[in-house]
Amino acid sequence: QVRLVESGGGLVQPGGSLRLSCAASGFTFSSYAMSWYRLAPGKERELVATITSAGGSATYASSVMGRFAISRDNAKITVYLQMNSLKPEDTAVYYCSVFRGVRYWGQGTQVTVSS
């Protein structure tokens, strides 16, 4: 079955960086676009970034444009989210996701941006 396992979250100071990883299994990874979402307390779930199946194109939420970069390694069956210039408002649980008729989610990884 589809399995998505995120890692790389943690506590970082404002202006710092983190790289999230999502290891996928149970489906043909290279055939599907992959996305990162986030959910902050008291806010709606936000689509952060999406990358096409071959990795040739990506889209971003306006809130992270120019600071975050999504990438993937189809050989390693992993998608990444490089987060730079982090702000306190980036604090959230970050989820890796794939849509294969239904949307599948990982368990999430907590990112906390605080001094």
C-alpha positions as CSV (number, residue, x, y, z in Angstrom):
1,Q,0.0,0.0,0.0
2,V,1.0,3.6,-0.3
3,R,3.3,4.8,2.4
4,L,4.8,8.3,2.9
5,V,7.2,9.0,5.7
6,E,8.4,12.5,6.4
7,S,11.5,13.5,8.3
8,G,13.7,16.5,8.9
9,G,11.4,18.7,10.9
10,G,12.5,20.5,14.1
11,L,13.1,23.7,15.9
12,V,14.9,26.5,14.0
13,Q,15.4,30.2,14.6
14,P,13.9,32.8,12.3
15,G,16.0,33.2,9.3
16,G,17.2,29.6,9.5
17,S,16.9,26.7,7.1
18,L,15.6,23.1,7.2
19,R,15.3,20.4,4.6
20,L,12.3,18.0,4.8
21,S,12.4,14.6,3.2
22,C,9.6,12.2,2.3
23,A,10.3,8.6,1.5
24,A,7.6,7.0,-0.6
25,S,6.7,3.4,-1.2
26,G,3.8,1.3,-2.5
27,F,3.3,3.0,-5.9
28,T,5.2,3.9,-9.0
29,F,6.8,7.1,-7.6
30,S,8.1,8.4,-10.9
31,S,4.7,8.5,-12.4
32,Y,3.1,10.9,-10.0
33,A,3.3,14.5,-9.0
34,M,4.1,15.0,-5.3
35,S,3.1,17.8,-3.0
36,W,3.9,19.3,0.4
37,Y,1.1,20.7,2.5
38,R,1.2,22.3,6.0
39,L,-1.3,22.7,8.8
40,A,-0.8,25.3,11.5
41,P,-2.9,25.6,14.6
42,G,-6.1,27.5,14.0
43,K,-5.5,27.7,10.2
44,E,-6.7,25.8,7.2
45,R,-4.5,23.3,5.5
46,E,-2.3,25.0,2.9
47,L,-0.8,23.6,-0.3
48,V,2.9,24.6,0.0
49,A,4.4,23.2,-3.2
50,T,3.9,20.6,-5.9
51,I,6.4,19.0,-8.3
52,T,5.7,17.2,-11.5
53,S,6.4,13.5,-11.9
54,A,9.7,14.0,-13.7
55,G,10.7,17.0,-11.6
56,G,10.8,19.4,-14.4
57,S,8.2,21.9,-13.0
58,A,7.1,23.1,-9.6
59,T,4.5,25.4,-8.2
60,Y,4.5,27.2,-4.9
61,A,2.1,29.0,-2.5
62,S,2.7,32.8,-2.7
63,S,3.6,32.7,1.0
64,V,6.7,30.6,0.4
65,M,7.7,31.7,-3.1
66,G,11.4,32.5,-3.3
67,R,12.1,30.9,0.1
68,F,11.2,27.2,-0.4
69,A,12.2,24.8,-3.1
70,I,10.7,21.4,-3.8
71,S,12.7,18.7,-5.5
72,R,12.7,14.9,-6.0
73,D,15.0,12.1,-6.6
74,N,13.1,9.3,-8.5
75,A,16.0,6.9,-8.0
76,K,15.8,7.3,-4.3
77,I,12.0,7.5,-4.3
78,T,12.1,10.6,-2.2
79,V,10.8,14.2,-2.4
80,Y,12.3,17.1,-0.6
81,L,11.4,20.5,0.6
82,Q,14.2,22.9,1.2
83,M,13.1,25.7,3.4
84,N,15.2,28.9,3.7
85,S,14.6,32.2,5.4
86,L,12.2,30.6,7.8
87,K,9.6,32.8,9.6
88,P,7.6,32.2,12.7
89,E,4.5,31.9,10.5
90,D,6.0,28.9,8.8
91,T,5.5,27.0,12.0
92,A,3.2,24.0,11.2
93,V,3.1,20.3,10.7
94,Y,4.3,19.6,7.2
95,Y,2.8,16.7,5.2
96,C,3.9,14.9,2.1
97,S,1.1,13.9,-0.2
98,V,0.3,12.1,-3.5
99,F,-3.0,11.9,-5.4
100,R,-3.8,8.5,-6.9
101,G,-7.5,8.6,-7.3
102,V,-7.6,9.5,-3.6
103,R,-5.2,11.7,-1.7
104,Y,-2.6,9.9,0.5
105,W,-0.8,11.5,3.4
106,G,2.2,10.9,5.5
107,Q,2.2,11.2,9.3
108,G,3.6,14.7,9.1
109,T,6.7,16.4,10.6
110,Q,6.6,19.3,13.0
111,V,8.5,22.5,12.0
112,T,8.7,25.2,14.7
113,V,10.3,28.5,13.9
114,S,11.0,30.4,17.1
115,S,13.8,32.3,18.8
